[in-house]
Structure formats: C-alpha cells, structure tokens
Amino acid sequence: MAEKLKFFDIVAKKPFETDKYTVEIRTTKKGRKVKIAFAISPYTGKKIARILGPA
C-alpha cells in the first residue's frame, strides 16, 4: 500500500491527502530526471501534480 501524500488543489485553494496516486519519471528541459506524483482532486476532479524529487 502506498503512503499518503499531501497535494494542493490550486483551483479549490484547499489541500488534500491521498494514497491513490501514480508516480512517473519525467525528463526536464535540462535533461534531469524527476519523480512526479499525480492524483485526482476530490474537490474539482482535476489531475494534480506534486514533485517528489530527483529520480
């Protein structure tokens, strides 16, 4: 089971905490690899991202 992470919905201006998220490794424009967690906001239903750090 994944640990709970805190996300912030900018549209609703409210934080939320969930363990239902996916982690992707993306490459930045400078060529660095970064881990990003994506979750669906319970307030707006939009996909919210949170940077977890370098991969």
N, CA, C and O atoms as a printed pandas DataFrame, in Angstrom:
     atom_number atom_name residue_name chain_id  residue_number  x_coord  y_coord  z_coord
0              1         N          MET        A               1    0.845   -1.186    0.000
1              2        CA          MET        A               1    0.000    0.000    0.000
2              3         C          MET        A               1    0.887    1.244    0.000
3              4         O          MET        A               1    1.863    1.321    0.746
4              5         N          ALA        A               2    0.543    2.203   -0.831
5              6        CA          ALA        A               2    1.327    3.428   -0.938
6              7         C          ALA        A               2    1.086    4.322    0.275
7              8         O          ALA        A               2    0.009    4.317    0.872
8              9         N          GLU        A               3    2.103    5.076    0.616
9             10        CA          GLU        A               3    1.943    6.000    1.738
10            11         C          GLU        A               3    1.114    7.203    1.306
11            12         O          GLU        A               3    1.052    7.523    0.119
12            13         N          LYS        A               4    0.481    7.863    2.258
13            14        CA          LYS        A               4   -0.344    9.028    1.948
14            15         C          LYS        A               4    0.555   10.228    1.659
15            16         O          LYS        A               4    1.544   10.465    2.353
16            17         N          LEU        A               5    0.193   10.974    0.627
17            18        CA          LEU        A               5    0.904   12.195    0.269
18            19         C          LEU        A               5   -0.076   13.358    0.304
19            20         O          LEU        A               5   -1.276   13.194    0.087
20            21         N          LYS        A               6    0.465   14.527    0.582
21            22        CA          LYS        A               6   -0.355   15.736    0.579
22            23         C          LYS        A               6   -0.217   16.425   -0.776
23            24         O          LYS        A               6    0.883   16.572   -1.308
24            25         N          PHE        A               7   -1.355   16.843   -1.318
25            26        CA          PHE        A               7   -1.419   17.585   -2.569
26            27         C          PHE        A               7   -2.169   18.883   -2.302
27            28         O          PHE        A               7   -2.857   19.011   -1.289
28            29         N          PHE        A               8   -2.036   19.849   -3.214
29            30        CA          PHE        A               8   -2.745   21.119   -3.056
30            31         C          PHE        A               8   -3.469   21.437   -4.354
31            32         O          PHE        A               8   -2.845   21.550   -5.409
32            33         N          ASP        A               9   -4.781   21.579   -4.273
33            34        CA          ASP        A               9   -5.602   21.937   -5.427
34            35         C          ASP        A               9   -5.636   23.458   -5.529
35            36         O          ASP        A               9   -6.212   24.132   -4.675
36            37         N          ILE        A              10   -5.023   23.986   -6.566
37            38        CA          ILE        A              10   -4.917   25.443   -6.727
38            39         C          ILE        A              10   -6.286   26.055   -7.039
39            40         O          ILE        A              10   -6.595   27.148   -6.564
40            41         N          VAL        A              11   -7.103   25.363   -7.829
41            42        CA          VAL        A              11   -8.413   25.899   -8.205
42            43         C          VAL        A              11   -9.315   26.013   -6.982
43            44         O          VAL        A              11   -9.961   27.042   -6.781
44            45         N          ALA        A              12   -9.362   24.961   -6.162
45            46        CA          ALA        A              12  -10.211   24.963   -4.963
46            47         C          ALA        A              12   -9.545   25.665   -3.786
47            48         O          ALA        A              12  -10.201   25.995   -2.797
48            49         N          LYS        A              13   -8.238   25.890   -3.899
49            50        CA          LYS        A              13   -7.441   26.523   -2.828
50            51         C          LYS        A              13   -7.512   25.719   -1.528
51            52         O          LYS        A              13   -7.603   26.286   -0.439
52            53         N          LYS        A              14   -7.469   24.376   -1.660
53            54        CA          LYS        A              14   -7.541   23.505   -0.495
54            55         C          LYS        A              14   -6.540   22.363   -0.632
55            56         O          LYS        A              14   -6.352   21.827   -1.725
56            57         N          PRO        A              15   -5.901   21.991    0.468
57            58        CA          PRO        A              15   -5.035   20.805    0.422
58            59         C          PRO        A              15   -5.864   19.535    0.629
59            60         O          PRO        A              15   -6.952   19.569    1.204
60            61         N          PHE        A              16   -5.323   18.421    0.148
61            62        CA          PHE        A              16   -5.945   17.129    0.414
62            63         C          PHE        A              16   -4.854   16.075    0.518
63            64         O          PHE        A              16   -3.738   16.264    0.033
64            65         N          GLU        A              17   -5.192   14.972    1.153
65            66        CA          GLU        A              17   -4.236   13.897    1.383
66            67         C          GLU        A              17   -4.828   12.608    0.812
67            68         O          GLU        A              17   -6.000   12.305    1.035
68            69         N          THR        A              18   -4.010   11.851    0.073
69            70        CA          THR        A              18   -4.496   10.632   -0.548
70            71         C          THR        A              18   -3.372    9.617   -0.711
71            72         O          THR        A              18   -2.191    9.965   -0.736
72            73         N          ASP        A              19   -3.770    8.359   -0.819
73            74        CA          ASP        A              19   -2.810    7.306   -1.141
74            75         C          ASP        A              19   -3.103    6.728   -2.530
75            76         O          ASP        A              19   -2.493    5.737   -2.933
76            77         N          LYS        A              20   -4.042    7.353   -3.263
77            78        CA          LYS        A              20   -4.370    6.929   -4.623
78            79         C          LYS        A              20   -3.709    7.885   -5.612
79            80         O          LYS        A              20   -4.304    8.878   -6.031
80            81         N          TYR        A              21   -2.474    7.567   -5.975
81            82        CA          TYR        A              21   -1.722    8.397   -6.913
82            83         C          TYR        A              21   -0.804    7.510   -7.736
83            84         O          TYR        A              21   -0.553    6.357   -7.386
84            85         N          THR        A              22   -0.310    8.065   -8.831
85            86        CA          THR        A              22    0.662    7.361   -9.658
86            87         C          THR        A              22    1.940    8.179   -9.683
87            88         O          THR        A              22    1.903    9.408   -9.619
88            89         N          VAL        A              23    3.077    7.489   -9.776
89            90        CA          VAL        A              23    4.381    8.153   -9.822
90            91         C          VAL        A              23    4.976    7.930  -11.203
91            92         O          VAL        A              23    5.059    6.801  -11.688
92            93         N          GLU        A              24    5.389    9.035  -11.828
93            94        CA          GLU        A              24    6.016    8.974  -13.139
94            95         C          GLU        A              24    7.381    9.622  -13.066
95            96         O          GLU        A              24    7.606   10.533  -12.270
96            97         N          ILE        A              25    8.291    9.147  -13.902
97            98        CA          ILE        A              25    9.615    9.772  -14.006
98            99         C          ILE        A              25    9.630   10.541  -15.315
99           100         O          ILE        A              25    9.448    9.971  -16.391
100          101         N          ARG        A              26    9.848   11.834  -15.208
101          102        CA          ARG        A              26    9.858   12.713  -16.375
102          103         C          ARG        A              26   11.240   13.345  -16.530
103          104         O          ARG        A              26   11.982   13.478  -15.557
104          105         N          THR        A              27   11.577   13.730  -17.752
105          106        CA          THR        A              27   12.836   14.402  -18.030
106          107         C          THR        A              27   12.567   15.888  -18.234
107          108         O          THR        A              27   11.675   16.269  -18.992
108          109         N          THR        A              28   13.349   16.727  -17.548
109          110        CA          THR        A              28   13.186   18.172  -17.680
110          111         C          THR        A              28   13.865   18.662  -18.946
111          112         O          THR        A              28   14.520   17.897  -19.654
112          113         N          LYS        A              29   13.699   19.948  -19.222
113          114        CA          LYS        A              29   14.344   20.532  -20.402
114          115         C          LYS        A              29   15.863   20.480  -20.302
115          116         O          LYS        A              29   16.556   20.433  -21.318
116          117         N          LYS        A              30   16.377   20.487  -19.082
117          118        CA          LYS        A              30   17.827   20.434  -18.880
118          119         C          LYS        A              30   18.363   19.004  -18.843
119          120         O          LYS        A              30   19.559   18.799  -18.638
120          121         N          GLY        A              31   17.490   18.017  -19.040
121          122        CA          GLY        A              31   17.917   16.634  -19.109
122          123         C          GLY        A              31   17.936   15.895  -17.785
123          124         O          GLY        A              31   18.383   14.749  -17.732
124          125         N          ARG        A              32   17.469   16.512  -16.725
125          126        CA          ARG        A              32   17.422   15.860  -15.415
126          127         C          ARG        A              32   16.151   15.034  -15.292
127          128         O          ARG        A              32   15.111   15.395  -15.843
128          129         N          LYS        A              33   16.237   13.936  -14.573
129          130        CA          LYS        A              33   15.068   13.089  -14.365
130          131         C          LYS        A              33   14.464   13.405  -12.998
131          132         O          LYS        A              33   15.178   13.504  -12.000
132          133         N          VAL        A              34   13.132   13.563  -12.968
133          134        CA          VAL        A              34   12.415   13.972  -11.762
134          135         C          VAL        A              34   11.226   13.036  -11.544
135          136         O          VAL        A              34   10.542   12.662  -12.497
136          137         N          LYS        A              35   10.982   12.659  -10.279
137          138        CA          LYS        A              35    9.804   11.871   -9.940
138          139         C          LYS        A              35    8.653   12.815   -9.623
139          140         O          LYS        A              35    8.800   13.740   -8.824
140          141         N          ILE        A              36    7.502   12.575  -10.255
141          142        CA          ILE        A              36    6.312   13.401  -10.051
142          143         C          ILE        A              36    5.138   12.481   -9.718
143          144         O          ILE        A              36    4.916   11.474  -10.391
144          145         N          ALA        A              37    4.395   12.836   -8.677
145          146        CA          ALA        A              37    3.203   12.082   -8.291
146          147         C          ALA        A              37    1.972   12.812   -8.824
147          148         O          ALA        A              37    1.879   14.036   -8.731
148          149         N          PHE        A              38    1.017   12.045   -9.388
149          150        CA          PHE        A              38   -0.218   12.606   -9.920
150          151         C          PHE        A              38   -1.398   11.997   -9.186
151          152         O          PHE        A              38   -1.454   10.784   -8.984
152          153         N          ALA        A              39   -2.349   12.848   -8.783
153          154        CA          ALA        A              39   -3.566   12.391   -8.100
154          155         C          ALA        A              39   -4.751   13.191   -8.627
155          156         O          ALA        A              39   -4.587   14.280   -9.177
156          157         N          ILE        A              40   -5.931   12.642   -8.452
157          158        CA          ILE        A              40   -7.169   13.327   -8.842
158          159         C          ILE        A              40   -7.721   14.037   -7.609
159          160         O          ILE        A              40   -7.877   13.434   -6.548
160          161         N          SER        A              41   -8.015   15.327   -7.767
161          162        CA          SER        A              41   -8.535   16.124   -6.655
162          163         C          SER        A              41   -9.977   15.745   -6.340
163          164         O          SER        A              41  -10.798   15.635   -7.252
164          165         N          PRO        A              42  -10.299   15.543   -5.062
165          166        CA          PRO        A              42  -11.692   15.261   -4.696
166          167         C          PRO        A              42  -12.596   16.489   -4.799
167          168         O          PRO        A              42  -13.819   16.354   -4.809
168          169         N          TYR        A              43  -12.011   17.674   -4.874
169          170        CA          TYR        A              43  -12.792   18.915   -4.921
170          171         C          TYR        A              43  -13.199   19.277   -6.344
171          172         O          TYR        A              43  -14.355   19.626   -6.585
172          173         N          THR        A              44  -12.256   19.196   -7.296
173          174        CA          THR        A              44  -12.535   19.633   -8.661
174          175         C          THR        A              44  -12.494   18.505   -9.681
175          176         O          THR        A              44  -12.982   18.678  -10.798
176          177         N          GLY        A              45  -11.927   17.358   -9.330
177          178        CA          GLY        A              45  -11.817   16.250  -10.271
178          179         C          GLY        A              45  -10.671   16.399  -11.251
179          180         O          GLY        A              45  -10.550   15.608  -12.187
180          181         N          LYS        A              46   -9.826   17.402  -11.050
181          182        CA          LYS        A              46   -8.699   17.638  -11.947
182          183         C          LYS        A              46   -7.469   16.861  -11.491
183          184         O          LYS        A              46   -7.355   16.476  -10.327
184          185         N          LYS        A              47   -6.555   16.638  -12.429
185          186        CA          LYS        A              47   -5.312   15.926  -12.147
186          187         C          LYS        A              47   -4.324   16.908  -11.513
187          188         O          LYS        A              47   -4.014   17.945  -12.098
188          189         N          ILE        A              48   -3.832   16.578  -10.318
189          190        CA          ILE        A              48   -2.934   17.447   -9.566
190          191         C          ILE        A              48   -1.566   16.777   -9.489
191          192         O          ILE        A              48   -1.478   15.567   -9.283
192          193         N          ALA        A              49   -0.503   17.554   -9.654
193          194        CA          ALA        A              49    0.856   17.027   -9.624
194          195         C          ALA        A              49    1.596   17.518   -8.383
195          196         O          ALA        A              49    1.332   18.600   -7.858
196          197         N          ARG        A              50    2.540   16.676   -7.932
197          198        CA          ARG        A              50    3.420   17.049   -6.826
198          199         C          ARG        A              50    4.801   16.491   -7.157
199          200         O          ARG        A              50    4.935   15.302   -7.448
200          201         N          ILE        A              51    5.825   17.338   -7.115
201          202        CA          ILE        A              51    7.185   16.910   -7.391
202          203         C          ILE        A              51    7.738   16.222   -6.155
203          204         O          ILE        A              51    7.688   16.770   -5.054
204          205         N          LEU        A              52    8.271   15.007   -6.343
205          206        CA          LEU        A              52    8.812   14.236   -5.240
206          207         C          LEU        A              52   10.327   14.381   -5.111
207          208         O          LEU        A              52   10.874   14.150   -4.033
208          209         N          GLY        A              53   11.005   14.756   -6.178
209          210        CA          GLY        A              53   12.448   14.937   -6.112
210          211         C          GLY        A              53   13.142   14.255   -7.277
211          212         O          GLY        A              53   12.486   13.747   -8.186
212          213         N          PRO        A              54   14.464   14.243   -7.251
213          214        CA          PRO        A              54   15.202   13.622   -8.348
214          215         C          PRO        A              54   15.013   12.110   -8.364
215          216         O          PRO        A              54   14.820   11.471   -7.330
216          217         N          ALA        A              55   15.076   11.561   -9.578
217          218        CA          ALA        A              55   14.889   10.111   -9.736
218          219         C          ALA        A              55   16.198    9.373   -9.544
219          220         O          ALA        A              55   16.235    8.146   -9.639
